[in-house]
Amino acid sequence: MRSASEVDPLIHEGDTVRFQVEDIFLPAADDLPKSLTPADQLEGTVVNFSDSGLLPRVFAVVDVIARLSVVVPVEKLQLQNLGRTPNIL
């Protein structure tokens, strides 16, 4: 199994990303604003990453415009600022 960093190494802290509400891992759907539907798309900024067991960077912590932080699988994120210079380390 490949880690998220191998799947999409182009997503970094500070990137603007888009994802569907149904892809949110945390918080649970019951804890999200009732106005959001599973098919809604949200946009936010990656502020951190989280591991899953031994696999690094499987989840991204994303701050969304509604001042809500959510945890989303990295593989579900769509990078929005495609014109930026890649961060090569």
C-alpha positions in Angstrom: 0.0 0.0 0.0 1.3 3.4 -0.9 1.4 6.3 1.5 -0.6 9.5 0.7 2.7 11.4 0.1 3.5 8.9 -2.7 0.0 9.3 -4.1 0.0 13.1 -4.2 3.3 14.6 -3.2 2.2 18.0 -4.6 -0.1 18.9 -1.7 1.7 20.9 1.0 0.8 23.0 4.0 -0.6 26.3 2.8 -2.2 24.9 -0.4 -5.8 25.8 -1.2 -7.7 22.6 -1.9 -11.3 21.6 -2.7 -13.2 18.5 -1.6 -16.7 17.1 -1.1 -18.4 17.2 2.3 -19.0 13.4 2.1 -15.2 13.0 2.1 -14.7 14.6 5.5 -13.3 12.0 8.0 -13.6 14.2 11.1 -15.7 15.7 12.5 -18.6 13.2 12.1 -21.4 14.2 9.8 -23.7 14.9 12.8 -21.2 17.5 14.0 -21.2 19.5 10.8 -23.5 22.4 10.1 -26.9 21.1 9.0 -26.8 23.4 6.0 -24.1 21.2 4.3 -25.1 18.3 2.1 -22.8 15.4 1.3 -22.5 16.5 -2.3 -21.5 20.1 -1.4 -17.9 21.1 -2.3 -15.8 23.0 0.2 -12.6 25.0 -0.3 -10.0 25.5 2.3 -6.3 25.7 3.2 -4.2 22.7 4.3 -2.8 23.5 7.8 -1.3 20.2 8.8 -1.2 16.5 8.0 -1.9 13.4 10.1 -0.7 9.8 9.8 -2.8 6.6 9.8 -0.9 4.0 11.8 2.4 3.5 10.0 1.3 5.4 6.8 2.4 9.0 6.8 0.3 12.0 5.5 -2.9 10.0 4.9 -5.1 12.8 6.2 -4.9 16.6 5.8 -6.3 19.1 8.3 -8.0 21.7 6.3 -9.3 25.1 7.5 -12.4 26.0 5.5 -13.9 29.4 5.1 -16.6 28.8 7.7 -13.9 28.8 10.4 -14.2 25.0 10.7 -11.3 22.6 10.7 -11.9 19.2 9.1 -9.8 16.1 8.5 -10.0 14.8 4.9 -8.1 11.9 3.3 -5.3 13.5 1.2 -6.3 11.4 -1.8 -9.7 13.1 -1.9 -8.2 16.7 -2.2 -8.1 18.6 -5.4 -5.3 21.2 -5.5 -6.6 24.6 -6.4 -3.5 26.8 -6.7 -1.9 25.0 -9.6 0.2 27.9 -10.7 2.5 27.9 -7.7 6.2 26.9 -7.8 6.6 23.4 -6.4 8.3 23.1 -3.1 11.3 20.9 -3.8 13.2 19.6 -0.7 
